[in-house]
Amino acid sequence: MPQQYDLILVGTGFASSFFLARYLESAAESTSVLVLERGRVDRHSWQVENLRNSSFEGEAHRARNNKEWVYVIGFGGGSNRWWACTPRMLPSDFRTRTLYGVGRDWPLDYEELAPFYDRAEELMSISGPNDRSPFPRTRPYPQPPHLPTAPEELLARAYPEAFFRQPTGRARRGTSGRPRCCASGTCSICPIDAKFTVQNELAHVYHDPRITVEYGAQVTAVGTAAGLVDTVHWERDGELHEARGELVVLGANALFNAHILLRSGFDHPMLGKRLCEQVGRNVAVYLDGLDNFQGSTSVTGHGYMLYDGDHRRDRAGCLIETFNIPTLRCDKNRWRQVLRMKFIYEDEPQERNRVELNKEDDSVAETVYEGFSDYTQRGLDALEAQLPELLAPLPVESIEIRGLNQTEAHIIGTTVMGDDPKESVLDRHQLHHEYRNLLVLGSGCFPTCAPANPTLTLSALTLHAAEHLLA
Ligand SMILES: Cc1cc2nc3c(=O)[nH]c(=O)nc-3n(C[C@H](O)[C@H](O)[C@H](O)COP(=O)(O)OP(=O)(O)OC[C@H]3O[C@@H](n4cnc5c(N)ncnc54)[C@H](O)[C@@H]3O)c2cc1C
């Protein structure tokens, strides 16, 4: 007879860990929780020594169209590898259909999510600016902002309403779990463990006596009976297992949550569809007589000059990142006279881009990506003409626009949330419309793909979902 748990939680990334932290706050002493994690615990010291984030060797997904999707299989998931840039979405990002006639409105708005943004920022000790901000805030950031570079100071002066210091989980001040950022610019494997990860700030939740954690445990499917999910099937080293749960929470990210549900035989016209991420393009700005790289972390500036406004009726909005990673210029005595900028465009999710079951081997998630939207392409096409005026506050010698990035390392869509069960897989609290004891967490639920990096928002949504469920 399979063992019965109050909660079965899949994965140990941001979504699962934030959910678990909140769940345990209100759970009784006698509560039993099973956590199933496909990867192993690869400690920070192991990652630095081996120059990789995970010892996982298998093939988790196969891309049919050569499009890269990046994630980490292992304890802490993507937190091991992320760069820790943590903007909120703008209030308008939740209402692009109403405001601009594009995409879908979210089933909740900024005001509803704001307290959960606050809490997620607190849990990750986010550093950010308190004097000026592109989104409404009622509380200060837990940590002061990072130091800017000289070009960023010029941009902030020229664009007081649109250029800010970047909010980030790369520590400005040491916390009990990690030291201050060393600004080495190697954040995917932080050499000193200064960015927020599940390992350095939230591992303690997995040591709670109410929890059993199984590592190397790949969840393959969930089983249903009487309108509820009642069983979770998992596999380790070729051996099949099952467990029964009152509440089942998937936090395996937008690729694998959808894959698990497809393997379970779930059938909804939107399941697996609308797979997307932002599209980024780097620009090198060669400066005339102005030295760069005075900042105190890897990415120090955020520009909203091309982000929001009426242009979004026609073409994608764009978030600008300015970098402080010391990539020098090959000109004697002018090594530091260069600024790297990244222009990150939103996408309009397309149903043709999707996760499917691989026909030969359904244990592998297959991704099909036929390209981003024309809306995004129009945003990208406008950039060259916009740059001279945009960069006028800087002493520009020349501008080099580089090719499109292969990936922004975000995974969005595949289990969209909404109010209408015909148009969406999940409700506004990330509960499955049909199976009401199944919660599907992470950026898979996003109805649109705003320019902002998704992880702070998915963490806030997780806390919002947990609060609703536990209330
Ligand atoms: C290089 C890089 C840089 C990034 N930088 C940023 C950034 O600056 N800002 C930002 O907002 N985002 C960033 N991201 C994205 C961020 O990492 C993800 O948005 C985030 O990790 C998603 O969180 P999650 O909890 O939904 O899923 P994940 O963190 O992917 O966690 C999923 C968990 O589920 C486990 N799992 C998967 N399948 C199964 C299964 N079948 N059974 C059991 N367990 C399973 C995995 O091992 C993992 O523990 C970056 C990502 C990368 C790769």
The ligand as an SDF file (V2000), in Angstrom:
LIG
                    3D

 53 58  0  0  0  0  0  0  0  0999 V2000
   21.8570   31.1520  -16.3390 C   0  0  0  0  0  0  0  0  0  0  0  0
   20.5290   31.5760  -15.7620 C   0  0  0  0  0  0  0  0  0  0  0  0
   20.3610   32.8880  -15.3140 C   0  0  0  0  0  0  0  0  0  0  0  0
   19.1250   33.3010  -14.8010 C   0  0  0  0  0  0  0  0  0  0  0  0
   19.0070   34.5640  -14.3130 N   0  0  0  0  0  0  0  0  0  0  0  0
   17.8210   34.9900  -13.8410 C   0  0  0  0  0  0  0  0  0  0  0  0
   17.6920   36.3130  -13.3320 C   0  0  0  0  0  0  0  0  0  0  0  0
   18.6440   37.0720  -13.2430 O   0  0  0  0  0  0  0  0  0  0  0  0
   16.4570   36.7150  -12.9240 N   0  0  0  0  0  0  0  0  0  0  0  0
   15.3680   35.9100  -12.9970 C   0  0  0  0  0  0  0  0  0  0  0  0
   14.2650   36.3460  -12.6630 O   0  0  0  0  0  0  0  0  0  0  0  0
   15.4850   34.6250  -13.4350 N   0  0  0  0  0  0  0  0  0  0  0  0
   16.6730   34.1480  -13.8510 C   0  0  0  0  0  0  0  0  0  0  0  0
   16.8010   32.8610  -14.3050 N   0  0  0  0  0  0  0  0  0  0  0  0
   15.5990   32.0060  -14.3400 C   0  0  0  0  0  0  0  0  0  0  0  0
   15.3280   31.3070  -13.0100 C   0  0  0  0  0  0  0  0  0  0  0  0
   16.3850   30.4470  -12.7010 O   0  0  0  0  0  0  0  0  0  0  0  0
   14.0160   30.5180  -13.1300 C   0  0  0  0  0  0  0  0  0  0  0  0
   12.9780   31.4320  -13.4440 O   0  0  0  0  0  0  0  0  0  0  0  0
   13.6740   29.8070  -11.8370 C   0  0  0  0  0  0  0  0  0  0  0  0
   14.6880   28.9250  -11.4570 O   0  0  0  0  0  0  0  0  0  0  0  0
   12.3860   29.0080  -11.9740 C   0  0  0  0  0  0  0  0  0  0  0  0
   12.0330   28.5620  -10.6870 O   0  0  0  0  0  0  0  0  0  0  0  0
   11.1250   27.2690  -10.4530 P   0  0  0  0  0  0  0  0  0  0  0  0
   11.1140   27.0090   -9.0020 O   0  0  0  0  0  0  0  0  0  0  0  0
    9.8440   27.4260  -11.1590 O   0  0  0  0  0  0  0  0  0  0  0  0
   11.8720   26.0880  -11.2330 O   0  0  0  0  0  0  0  0  0  0  0  0
   13.3640   25.5590  -11.0970 P   0  0  0  0  0  0  0  0  0  0  0  0
   14.1970   26.5070  -10.3590 O   0  0  0  0  0  0  0  0  0  0  0  0
   13.7650   25.1610  -12.4710 O   0  0  0  0  0  0  0  0  0  0  0  0
   13.2010   24.2760  -10.1850 O   0  0  0  0  0  0  0  0  0  0  0  0
   12.5970   23.0950  -10.6590 C   0  0  0  0  0  0  0  0  0  0  0  0
   12.9320   21.9630   -9.7090 C   0  0  0  0  0  0  0  0  0  0  0  0
   12.2140   20.7900  -10.0720 O   0  0  0  0  0  0  0  0  0  0  0  0
   13.0960   19.6660  -10.1860 C   0  0  0  0  0  0  0  0  0  0  0  0
   12.5010   18.7700  -11.1680 N   0  0  0  0  0  0  0  0  0  0  0  0
   12.3640   18.9690  -12.4990 C   0  0  0  0  0  0  0  0  0  0  0  0
   11.6900   17.9400  -13.0500 N   0  0  0  0  0  0  0  0  0  0  0  0
   11.3830   17.0820  -12.0520 C   0  0  0  0  0  0  0  0  0  0  0  0
   10.6910   15.8390  -11.9780 C   0  0  0  0  0  0  0  0  0  0  0  0
   10.1400   15.2670  -13.0610 N   0  0  0  0  0  0  0  0  0  0  0  0
   10.5850   15.2170  -10.7800 N   0  0  0  0  0  0  0  0  0  0  0  0
   11.1300   15.7690   -9.6580 C   0  0  0  0  0  0  0  0  0  0  0  0
   11.7900   16.9380   -9.6730 N   0  0  0  0  0  0  0  0  0  0  0  0
   11.9010   17.6030  -10.8450 C   0  0  0  0  0  0  0  0  0  0  0  0
   14.4250   20.3020  -10.5730 C   0  0  0  0  0  0  0  0  0  0  0  0
   15.5180   19.4710  -10.2720 O   0  0  0  0  0  0  0  0  0  0  0  0
   14.4110   21.5850   -9.7220 C   0  0  0  0  0  0  0  0  0  0  0  0
   14.7840   21.3410   -8.4010 O   0  0  0  0  0  0  0  0  0  0  0  0
   18.0330   32.3960  -14.7620 C   0  0  0  0  0  0  0  0  0  0  0  0
   18.2020   31.0720  -15.1720 C   0  0  0  0  0  0  0  0  0  0  0  0
   19.4490   30.6520  -15.6520 C   0  0  0  0  0  0  0  0  0  0  0  0
   19.5960   29.2230  -16.0950 C   0  0  0  0  0  0  0  0  0  0  0  0
  1  2  1  0
  2  3  1  0
  2 52  2  0
  3  4  2  0
  4  5  1  0
  4 50  1  0
  5  6  2  0
  6  7  1  0
  6 13  1  0
  7  8  2  0
  7  9  1  0
  9 10  1  0
 10 11  2  0
 10 12  1  0
 12 13  2  0
 13 14  1  0
 14 15  1  0
 14 50  1  0
 15 16  1  0
 16 17  1  0
 16 18  1  0
 18 19  1  0
 18 20  1  0
 20 21  1  0
 20 22  1  0
 22 23  1  0
 23 24  1  0
 24 25  2  0
 24 26  1  0
 24 27  1  0
 27 28  1  0
 28 29  2  0
 28 30  1  0
 28 31  1  0
 31 32  1  0
 32 33  1  0
 33 34  1  0
 33 48  1  0
 34 35  1  0
 35 36  1  0
 35 46  1  0
 36 37  1  0
 36 45  1  0
 37 38  2  0
 38 39  1  0
 39 40  1  0
 39 45  2  0
 40 41  1  0
 40 42  2  0
 42 43  1  0
 43 44  2  0
 44 45  1  0
 46 47  1  0
 46 48  1  0
 48 49  1  0
 50 51  2  0
 51 52  1  0
 52 53  1  0
M  END
$$$$
